């Protein structure tokens, strides 16, 4: 697919008003992407678990309006107007307008809700922008009822990516690849695709307990962090490492080699933070409690042989991953030994999900 394939070709069908509600999940990358070029093109492919309990639910209501040359919208979070979200949505609309040029012909009311606390330290950009992109695509399908499901979801991921790169991975599930990889069929820099290779049953229903170590705002925005890869002395090797790890992980996921899975996933998390530690300017997003949790996990795994591991996003919080058949033992360990390291003892129990869902339409 090319970018021009996603330019909207309006039909004679007209729509006066309506609304759509989509629920889109967050995701956690197993192989990380860090570094991008315009417009939101990843320097290396990534592979993620789609989550289930952590989601954004968005209702997009629209009605015909005089085209003033500006985007007309109000945005609400949990029923309260949220003007500080306007700039992000304005930028998003500006980026996608060429592909959905009907946006200025309507006024919008965007009502959104996160299943996780907004201040929980979990980025809501991926789930939020994918939910909004799916609502917009539902509008477009009203103009083009014969649109295929494949095109619908590809373009939704394509649009979401222009708002937040990781949002490209929050449309389908349960494993998603975003970024071109020579051994992943149909992989693309333009949108995420469901992982096409066989997956061993042990990786179905995998659990992710998210430990909220630090709920404050990150020291460095993701955008700035990605930009610091441009002249990073280790960038090329990091991009090669990520490509190799996707090749390795593809085989691991098929064979059910969970020990190798643990090694790759933890190495990826530490590599991501190593790039932050060695950029210029350098920065540290892990907190002392992040490291304490990591050491606790390592010691517990060594003592018990249980298949628990961690991964990290660009922040201090820890995602603890483990299989369904060990959940009771590991959950007890998490509550007793790891939760005390969380801010206000807060954590979220999640698991691998199946992607976004349409909840209502009119």
N, C-alpha and C positions, 0 to 999 in steps of 0.2 A: 504494500500500500504506500502511496505517496501523500504528502500533505494536501495536494490538490483534490484527492479523492474524497476529502472530508468537507469540501466547500458545499454549502447548502444550495440546492437548485429549487427554488420555490415553485410550487404548483399553483393552480387556480383555486385550491381549497382555502377558505378563509376561516379564522377562528376568532371569536369575540372575547371569550373568557373561559376560564377553567382553572383547575388545580391538580397537582400531582404530589404524592407523598412517597418518598423513598427512604429506606433505611440502609445506610452503607457502613461497613465495618472499618475499624482501624486495621493495621497490619504490622507485623514485626519481621524485619528482614533477617534472614539467616546468612545470606551473602549480601554485604552492604554495598551501596553506591555512595561515593563521596567524591565530588568533582563533577562539574557539568559545563556544557557550553550552551549558548543561546540557540534556539529557544527551548530551554529545559531538556536538553539532550544529555543523557548520562555518559560519563566517560568510561564506565564499565557496567556490565549487566548486573542485576541483582535478583535475588530469589527470596520470596517471603511467604510466611504463613499468614493467611487471612484469619482474623480473630472473629469472635462471636459476640461476647458480652459487651465489648467496647465498640460502640457504634454512634453515629450521628443520624438522627431522624430529621428530615427537612421536608417541609411543605412549601411548594412554590405556587402561589396564586397569581394569576395574570389576567389582565383585561386590556382591550384595545385602547390605545391612547394616541394623541397627536404626537407625531415625531418632532420633538424639539431639538434634535441633534445631540441630546444627552441621554444617558441611561437613567431611568426613573425607577427607583426601588426604595423600599424600607426593609430593614432587617431586624428581626427579633430573636432574642435568646431566652428561652423559657418564659415567653410571654411578655418580656420587657424589651423595649426598643434598645438596640445596641449600636449606637452611632460609631463606636470605635472599630466595628467590623466593616464599615462602609468602604474604607480605602482599599482593603484587600479584595473586596468584591468588585469594586470599580476597576482595579487593575486586571482582575480576572476577566471581566466583561470586555475590557479593551483588547485583551490578548485573543479572545475567542470570537470577537465580532465578525471577522472575515469569514468564519466557518458557520456562524449562525446569525446572519445579518438582520434577522427579524427582531432582535432584542430591543431596538430603539422604537419599535412600533407598539410596544406594550409597557404598561406600568406593572411592577411586581411587588408582591409582599412575600418576604422570605422569613419563614418561621422555623427555627432550628432548636434542637435539643440534643445534648450529649448524654449518653448513659453513664458516663463517668464525670466526676466533678471537673468543672472547667479549669480550676486551679490545681488539678491533680498532678501536673507535670507530664501528662501524656499529650502529645501533640494531637490536636483535633483537625489539623489542616487536611490530612489524608482522607479521613472519613467525611469531613464537612464538605470539601470541594468535590469529592466523588459523588456525594448525595445530591449536591446542587447540579452537577453536570448531568446526572441521570434524570433529574427533573426537566432540565432543558432539552435533553434528548427525547423525553416523552412528549414534549411540545412539538419537536420536529417530526416525530412519528405521526402526530395528528395531521400534519401537512402531507406526509408521505406514508399512508397506512401499509403500503406494500414493502416497507423497509424490512430487511431480514434481521433476525435476532443477532446474527454474527456482526453485521455492520453496526447495529445499535450499540452493542457493548464495546466494540472496538472504538467507535467514535466517542462514546462516553469516557472511556479511559484516555483517549487522545485529548479530549477537552480538559479533563481533570488534571492531566499532567501539566497543562499550561498554567494551572493555578498553583500546584504543588507537585513536585516530581513523584514523591511516594504515593500520591493519590492515584496514580496510574495503576497501582497494585491493589486498590481498594474497591474494585468493581466485581471481579469474579473471585472464585475460590476453588479449592482450599489452599493450593500452592500456586503462586503466580510468579512469572518471570517478566521482568521489564529490562529491555536492553538487548541489543543484538548479540547472539552467541552462536557460533558456527555449528554447534551440536544440538541446539534447541530448535526444533521445527517451528517455523512461523514467528520466531522471536523478533522483536522490533524495538527500535529506539523511540518510536512514536506512541506506543501503547503497550499495556501489559497483556500477557496471554496466559491462560491456564497452563501449568506445567504439563507437557504432553506425554511424558514417559511414565511407565508403570511405577506405582508407589506401593511399597510393602505395607501390609495391614498395621504394623506396629506404629506407623506414623499417622494413622487415622485416629481421630479423637485425642491428639496430643494436647497436653495441658500447658498453659502459660499463666503462672501466678506473677503478677506485676507488683513489685515491691517499691512503694513510693518513698524513696530515700530523701528526695528534695523536691518540693512542690513549687519552688520559686522560679522566677524567670531565668532562662539560661544566660550565662555570661556573654555568649556569642551566638548570633542568629545562625540558623542553618545556611541561609544565603551567603553570609560572609564566610562561614566555614568552607562551603563548597568553593568559593572564589579563591580561597587561600591555597587550593590545590593547583592553581594555574602555574605558579613558579615553584612548587614544592619539589625539593631535591629527590624525593622518593616516589613521586607520583606515578611515573611510568611503571615502576616495579609493582606498585600497589594495584594498578589497573590489570597488570598481567596476573598477579596473585588471585584477584577476584575471578577472572576468567577461568583459571585453573581450578579454583575451588568449586565453581559451578559444575565443571566436568566431573570432578571427584564426587561432589554431593549427589549428582544425578545417579551415579552408580550405587552410592550408599543408600539412597532413598528406594531404589529398586530392590536391593538385596536385603534391606533391613539391618544393615551393619551399624547398630546404634552407637557403639564405642567410637567408630570413625565419625559418625554424625556429631557426637559431642566434641571431638577434637577440632573438626572444621568450624563448627558454630562458635565455639569459644575463641578460637584463633581469629576468626573474622571480627568478633567484637573487640578484641584487644588490638587488632590491626587498625580498626577505625579510630580508636583513641590514640594509638601511636602516631597516626597522621596529625592529629590535633596537637599532640605534645611536641611535634617536630616541625610544625609550620612556623611561619614568620609573619605576624606575631604568633607566638605559641600560646596555648591555653589549656587548662585542665578542667574537665567537666565532671570527672569522677570525684566523689567526696570520700572522706575517711570511712564512712559507713558502707559505701559501695565496695571498697576493698575488703572490709571486714566480712561482708556477705560472701564475696568471692572465695575468700579463704575458708569460710565455714562450709561452703558447698564442696570445695575440693576435699576437705578433711572428711566430711560425711560420705562422699562418694568412695573415698579410699577405704573407709572403715566398713561400709555396708555393702559395697558393690552395686548399689542402686544407680539407675541411669538418669541422674539429675544433672542438668547443666545450666549455664546462664548465657544470656546475650544482653547486649546493651544498645540503646540508641545513642544519639548525640546528647547525652545528659547523664545524670547521676543514678537514675532509676534502674532497677535490675529486673529483667524478665527471666523467670525461672521456668525452664522447660523440662517436661518429664512425661513418660507414657502412661496411658490409662491403667495398665495392669499394675502399676506401682503407686497409684495416686494416694492411697490411704496412708501408707508409711511416710511418703515424702511430704504430703500435706501436713502431717503432724510435726515433722521436722521444721517445716517452714514456719508454722505458727509458734512453735516453742523456741526455736533458735534464731530465726531470721527476722520475723516481724518486729522484735524489739529495736532493730536498727532502722526501722521506718519512721518517717516523720509522723508523729501522733499515732503510731502503730497502724497506719493505713496501708492497705494492700487491696488488690483486685484479683479475683479468681476468674480466669478466662480459659478458653480452649480454642482449638482450630475450628473455624466456621466455614460456611459455604458461599459467602459472597453477599452482594447487595440484594434487597428485596423491594419490589413495588408493593406499597401498602394500600394506597387508594388513588383513584383517578376520577376525573369528571370533566 
